């Protein structure tokens, strides 16, 4: 059976109005199928492919704009072969859920940021299938943004590993934003509008909450977490002080009848003090995490040795794939705490695929919010987020998202509870091994010298192996996996 490497998929530029699909004479959408594979929606990809490409002259390939022409016909053949061998019946499940009791058609919201900052943007996202949006934070602060204000750490393939911004809040007036809210609710009554607000004192928090509710907000998100504020007593400065989190949460709760969630900062040792404070102030839930204070764009070589003009850089908020493990850790803190069990959790941080969504739901979140993936790939990612989740749940018999919420929390163990007297050995998948020796190098220099390498073939010395699984992680070909072999440590 034809095998595909990640390079085959990454060579696709994920074009807008893709020439390959325009050129297709079989009424297929190769761009959509490749995009589904890129975003791990494998069931969607194989469900939408046919064998029409078998005798096709592949005009799609000749129209491909990528420097390294994408192997479109091979990819389609791979998907069709996978479809014929797939034993399950592919079907969809209902992925509706709720936000503090308000029904959502799916768990996907735009998070409060540039991606949800105008009527035109949010309406376009709603039309494409997003269930709701947390509108970019409104305030009475006079906002003047820096330029440029974004930077990124990239993988070797050019995709974002991490993204940093120094962007602040909405630069529209409160009146302008209120008119946007009214128009959105008038034209999209069944979509969920979460309005993010930030005040500097009791009066501002109260005023912003009331006018947002009057304009049709379904719920409020209190921004206690923006790391980029230049005003005192705002953003993460507030979120790091539990007394202020409690105070302002109570001010807002006393002013409105709609649900209120506190958006918490990750720029703390533990998120629990702020979560407890939000609950004590009456919050219906929490949203987390906002971005993490960081520096990404420092170029020491340019600045020190190449006689180039010294670049200006600032501490800003980090988002994207790199922050997902940190977000899951903070969410687990709340979902593991018995006294916070009734707090609703909306999770965010590095969500790109439906698999990422599953991580958040099984760790205790009930909905998710997304920005960085949209900034990189556009609102269109909602297609594979929805389809991937629907097909996975339906095909494997999971009836609703409620069946997933928090199920992995019980598997979260403190390091002091982990078994330390056994080693689970790795095993080699010989058909996948290309003899590169990466496992040998890593084990020799960063592990326990338990891999031998002769005639370009690796082998394991079980007497030396401690079961750390470094070899599995560094193998570029999935040629090493965990085994069922457990040995007692001496």
C-alpha positions in Angstrom: 0.0 0.0 0.0 1.2 3.5 -0.9 2.8 5.3 2.1 2.8 9.1 2.6 5.3 11.0 4.5 4.5 14.3 6.4 6.6 16.0 3.7 4.1 15.0 1.1 1.4 17.0 3.0 3.5 19.9 4.1 4.5 20.7 0.6 0.9 21.8 0.0 0.6 25.6 0.5 -3.1 25.3 1.6 -4.0 27.9 -1.1 -6.9 30.2 -1.1 -9.2 29.3 -4.0 -6.9 26.4 -4.7 -5.9 25.9 -8.4 -5.8 22.1 -8.0 -9.5 22.0 -7.1 -10.3 24.5 -9.9 -8.5 22.2 -12.4 -10.1 18.9 -11.1 -12.2 17.3 -13.9 -13.8 14.8 -11.4 -15.6 17.4 -9.2 -13.4 16.4 -6.3 -11.8 18.9 -3.9 -8.2 17.8 -3.5 -7.4 21.0 -1.5 -10.1 20.1 1.1 -8.9 16.5 1.3 -5.3 17.5 1.8 -6.3 20.1 4.3 -8.3 17.5 6.2 -5.2 15.3 6.4 -3.0 18.3 7.6 -5.5 18.9 10.4 -5.7 15.3 11.3 -9.3 14.8 10.1 -8.4 11.5 8.5 -11.9 10.1 8.6 -13.1 13.2 6.8 -10.5 12.9 4.1 -11.2 9.2 3.3 -14.9 9.8 3.6 -14.8 12.5 0.8 -12.5 10.7 -1.6 -13.5 8.4 -4.5 -11.5 6.3 -7.0 -12.1 8.8 -9.8 -8.4 9.7 -9.8 -7.3 6.2 -10.9 -7.3 6.9 -14.6 -7.1 10.7 -14.4 -4.3 12.6 -16.2 -4.0 14.7 -13.0 -4.4 18.3 -14.3 -4.5 19.3 -10.6 -0.7 18.5 -10.3 0.2 20.7 -13.3 -1.7 23.6 -11.8 -0.2 23.2 -8.3 1.7 26.4 -7.3 4.0 24.8 -4.8 7.7 24.8 -5.7 7.7 21.1 -4.8 4.7 19.9 -6.7 2.3 18.2 -4.3 1.8 14.5 -5.0 -2.0 15.0 -5.3 -2.8 11.8 -7.1 -0.7 9.7 -4.7 -2.5 11.4 -1.8 -5.9 10.7 -3.3 -4.9 7.1 -3.9 -3.7 6.7 -0.4 -7.0 8.0 1.0 -9.1 5.8 -1.3 -7.1 2.7 -0.3 -7.5 3.6 3.3 -11.2 4.0 2.8 -11.6 0.5 1.2 -9.7 -1.1 4.1 -11.4 0.8 6.9 -13.6 -1.7 8.8 -15.9 0.7 10.6 -18.9 2.5 9.2 -18.2 6.2 9.1 -21.0 8.2 10.6 -21.5 11.5 12.3 -22.5 12.4 15.9 -24.2 15.3 17.4 -21.5 17.7 18.9 -23.8 20.3 20.4 -22.9 21.4 23.9 -23.5 24.3 26.2 -21.8 27.4 27.6 -23.0 28.0 31.2 -26.3 26.4 30.2 -26.7 28.3 26.8 -26.8 25.8 23.9 -24.0 25.8 21.4 -24.2 24.0 18.0 -20.6 22.9 18.5 -17.9 23.6 21.0 -15.9 26.1 18.8 -15.7 29.8 19.6 -13.4 32.5 18.3 -11.4 33.8 21.3 -11.3 37.4 22.2 -8.6 38.9 19.8 -8.1 40.4 16.4 -10.0 37.5 14.8 -13.2 38.6 16.4 -12.9 42.4 16.3 -15.4 43.6 13.6 -18.9 42.8 12.5 -17.7 41.7 9.1 -15.2 39.2 10.6 -17.5 37.7 13.1 -20.4 37.4 10.6 -18.1 35.6 8.1 -17.0 33.2 10.8 -20.6 32.5 11.8 -21.5 31.9 8.2 -18.7 29.3 8.0 -19.9 27.3 11.0 -18.3 28.8 14.2 -20.8 28.4 17.1 -19.9 31.7 18.7 -17.3 34.4 19.3 -15.7 36.1 22.3 -15.6 39.6 20.9 -12.3 41.5 21.2 -12.2 43.1 24.7 -14.0 46.4 25.0 -12.9 49.1 27.4 -12.9 52.8 28.2 -9.1 52.9 27.7 -7.7 54.9 24.8 -6.0 52.2 22.7 -3.1 52.9 20.4 -1.4 49.8 19.0 2.2 49.3 18.1 3.4 48.4 14.6 4.6 45.8 14.0 3.1 43.9 16.9 3.4 40.2 16.0 6.3 37.8 15.8 6.6 34.0 15.6 8.8 31.1 16.3 8.5 28.8 13.3 9.1 25.1 12.6 11.5 24.1 9.8 8.5 23.8 7.5 7.5 27.4 8.1 4.5 26.7 10.3 4.0 28.4 13.6 5.4 26.7 16.7 4.6 29.7 18.8 3.1 33.1 18.1 3.7 36.3 20.1 1.7 39.5 20.1 1.8 42.8 22.0 -1.8 43.7 20.8 -4.1 45.2 23.4 -7.9 45.7 23.3 -10.5 46.9 20.8 -9.6 50.3 19.4 -13.3 51.0 18.5 -15.4 53.1 20.9 -17.7 51.4 23.3 -20.7 52.9 21.3 -19.3 51.4 18.0 -18.9 48.0 19.6 -22.3 48.1 21.2 -23.8 48.7 17.7 -21.9 45.7 16.4 -23.3 43.5 19.2 -26.8 44.6 18.4 -26.3 43.9 14.7 -24.8 40.5 15.3 -27.6 39.4 17.6 -30.2 40.7 15.1 -28.7 38.9 12.2 -27.4 35.8 14.0 -29.9 35.2 16.9 -28.8 31.6 17.3 -25.1 32.2 17.5 -23.4 32.7 20.8 -22.0 36.2 21.6 -19.5 36.3 24.5 -18.5 39.9 25.2 -15.1 40.4 26.7 -14.8 43.5 28.9 -12.1 45.2 30.9 -12.5 48.0 33.5 -10.1 49.9 35.7 -12.4 50.4 38.7 -15.8 49.4 39.9 -17.7 52.0 37.9 -16.1 51.0 34.6 -16.7 47.2 35.1 -20.3 47.9 36.1 -20.9 50.2 33.1 -19.4 47.9 30.5 -21.3 44.9 31.9 -24.6 46.7 31.7 -24.3 48.1 28.2 -23.1 44.8 26.9 -26.0 42.9 28.4 -28.4 45.5 27.0 -26.9 45.2 23.6 -27.6 41.4 23.5 -24.5 39.7 24.9 -25.3 36.1 25.8 -22.6 36.1 28.5 -19.6 38.2 29.7 -16.0 37.3 29.8 -14.0 39.4 32.3 -10.5 40.0 31.0 -8.2 39.6 34.0 -5.4 38.3 31.9 -4.1 40.5 29.0 -0.3 40.6 29.5 0.2 43.6 27.2 -1.6 46.4 29.0 0.2 49.8 29.6 -2.5 51.0 32.0 -2.2 50.3 35.7 -4.8 48.2 37.4 -5.8 46.3 34.2 -5.2 43.0 32.5 -2.9 40.4 34.1 -2.0 42.9 36.8 -5.5 42.3 38.1 -5.5 38.6 37.4 -2.5 38.1 39.6 -4.3 39.6 42.7 -7.1 37.2 43.8 -8.7 40.0 45.9 -9.3 42.1 42.8 -10.5 39.1 40.8 -13.1 38.5 43.4 -14.1 42.1 43.8 -14.6 42.9 40.1 -16.3 39.6 39.5 -18.8 40.4 42.2 -19.3 43.9 40.8 -20.2 42.5 37.4 -22.4 39.7 38.8 -24.4 42.2 40.8 -24.9 44.3 37.7 -26.2 41.7 35.2 -28.3 38.6 34.9 -26.4 36.8 32.1 -23.6 34.3 32.8 -20.2 35.7 33.7 -16.8 33.9 33.3 -13.4 35.1 34.4 -10.6 34.9 31.9 -7.6 33.9 34.0 -3.9 34.6 33.5 -1.3 31.9 33.2 1.4 34.3 34.4 1.2 32.9 37.9 2.6 29.9 39.8 -0.8 28.4 40.3 -4.2 29.4 38.8 -6.2 28.1 41.8 -6.1 31.3 43.9 -7.6 33.3 41.1 -10.1 30.5 40.3 -11.3 30.3 43.9 -11.5 34.1 44.0 -13.6 34.2 40.8 -16.0 31.6 42.3 -16.3 33.5 45.5 -17.2 36.6 43.5 -20.0 34.7 41.9 -18.5 33.7 38.5 -20.4 31.0 36.6 -17.1 29.8 35.0 -13.6 30.5 33.9 -11.8 30.8 30.6 -8.2 29.9 30.3 -5.5 30.4 29.3 -4.6 33.8 28.0 -1.2 34.4 26.5 2.1 33.9 28.4 4.6 36.7 28.8 7.6 36.0 26.6 10.3 37.3 24.3 10.6 35.7 20.8 12.1 38.1 18.3 15.5 38.8 19.7 18.2 38.2 17.0 21.5 38.3 18.8 23.6 37.6 15.8 22.1 40.4 13.8 22.3 42.8 16.7 25.9 41.9 17.8 27.9 40.8 14.9 26.4 41.8 11.5 26.4 45.6 12.1 22.7 45.8 11.5 20.4 48.3 13.2 19.5 47.0 16.7 16.0 45.6 16.6 13.4 46.8 19.0 11.6 44.0 20.9 9.2 43.8 23.9 7.8 41.3 26.3 4.5 40.1 24.9 1.9 37.3 25.0 2.9 33.9 23.7 0.2 31.6 22.1 0.0 28.7 19.7 1.0 25.1 19.8 3.9 25.7 22.3 1.5 26.8 25.1 -1.0 23.9 24.8 0.8 21.8 27.5 0.8 24.7 29.9 -2.9 25.4 29.2 -3.8 21.8 29.9 -1.9 21.8 33.1 -3.8 24.9 34.4 -7.1 23.5 33.3 -6.3 20.2 35.1 -5.6 22.2 38.3 -9.2 23.5 38.3 -11.0 20.3 37.1 -9.1 18.3 39.7 -10.2 20.5 42.6 -13.4 19.2 44.2 -14.4 22.6 45.4 -14.4 24.0 41.9 -16.3 21.2 40.2 -19.3 23.4 39.4 -17.2 26.0 37.6 -17.7 26.0 33.8 -14.4 25.8 31.9 -13.8 27.3 28.4 -10.4 26.2 27.3 -7.9 27.8 24.9 -4.2 27.7 24.0 -2.8 26.0 20.9 -5.9 24.3 19.5 -5.5 23.5 15.8 -7.3 20.2 15.3 -10.2 18.2 16.6 -7.7 16.0 18.5 -6.6 19.1 20.4 -10.2 19.7 21.2 -10.5 16.2 22.7 -7.5 16.9 24.9 -9.2 19.9 26.4 -12.6 18.3 26.8 -11.2 15.2 28.4 -9.2 17.4 30.8 -12.3 19.2 31.9 -13.3 22.0 29.5 -16.8 22.1 28.0 -16.0 24.4 25.1 -12.9 25.8 23.4 -11.7 29.1 22.0 -9.3 29.6 19.1 -7.2 32.5 17.8 -3.7 31.6 16.6 -4.8 28.8 14.3 -7.2 31.1 12.6 -4.5 33.8 12.2 -2.3 31.2 10.5 -4.9 29.4 8.4 -8.2 31.3 8.5 -11.8 30.6 9.6 -11.9 27.7 7.2 -10.3 25.4 9.8 -13.8 25.1 11.3 -14.6 22.6 8.5 -12.2 20.0 9.8 -12.7 20.9 13.5 -16.4 20.1 13.2 -16.2 17.2 10.7 -13.3 15.6 12.5 -15.1 15.7 15.9 -18.4 14.6 14.4 -17.0 11.6 12.5 -14.7 10.5 15.4 -17.5 10.5 17.9 -20.0 9.0 15.5 -17.8 6.3 14.1 -16.5 5.1 17.5 -19.9 5.3 19.2 -19.4 8.2 21.6 -22.9 9.7 22.0 -22.2 13.2 23.1 -19.4 15.6 24.3 -20.7 15.2 27.8 -19.4 11.7 27.8 -15.9 13.1 27.3 -15.7 15.9 29.8 -13.0 15.4 32.3 -12.6 11.6 31.7 -8.8 11.9 31.7 -8.6 13.9 34.9 -8.6 10.6 36.8 -5.5 9.5 34.9 -3.6 12.5 36.1 -1.2 11.4 38.8 1.3 13.3 40.8 4.9 12.3 40.0 5.2 10.9 43.5 2.5 8.4 42.6 4.1 7.0 39.4 5.5 3.5 39.3 9.3 3.6 39.6 10.3 0.0 39.9 9.6 -1.2 36.4 10.8 -0.4 32.9 8.5 -0.6 29.9 10.7 -1.6 27.0 10.4 -0.1 23.5 10.3 -2.3 20.4 11.4 -1.8 16.8 9.0 -1.8 13.8 11.4 -3.1 11.2 9.3 -2.3 8.2 9.4 1.4 9.0 13.0 1.6 10.0 15.3 3.4 7.4 18.5 2.8 9.4 19.2 6.5 10.1 20.6 5.8 13.6 18.9 8.7 15.3 17.7 6.5 18.1 21.3 5.2 18.7 22.7 8.8 18.8 20.1 10.0 21.3 20.3 6.9 23.5 24.1 7.1 23.6 24.4 10.8 24.3 21.1 11.6 26.1 19.9 8.2 27.4 21.4 5.0 28.9 23.5 3.5 26.0 20.9 0.7 25.5 20.8 0.7 21.7 23.4 -1.0 19.5 23.8 0.0 15.9 25.3 -2.4 13.4 25.0 -2.5 9.6 22.5 0.4 9.9 20.2 -1.8 12.0 19.4 -0.7 15.6 18.9 -3.3 18.4 18.0 -3.0 22.0 20.0 -4.2 25.0 17.2 -4.9 27.5 19.7 -5.1 30.4 20.6 -1.4 30.0 17.2 0.0 28.9 15.4 1.9 31.6 12.2 2.5 29.6 12.6 6.2 29.3 11.2 6.1 25.7 13.5 8.8 24.3 14.1 6.6 21.3 10.4 6.6 20.5 10.2 10.4 20.6 13.3 11.0 18.4 12.5 8.4 15.7 11.5 10.3 12.5 9.8 7.3 11.0 7.6 5.8 13.7 9.8 2.8 13.7 9.9 2.5 17.5 6.9 2.0 19.7 6.1 1.0 23.3 5.9 -2.7 24.0 3.9 -4.7 26.6 7.2 -5.9 28.0 7.8 -4.8 31.6 10.9 -5.7 33.4 11.7 -5.2 37.1 14.4 -2.8 37.8 17.3 -4.0 40.0 
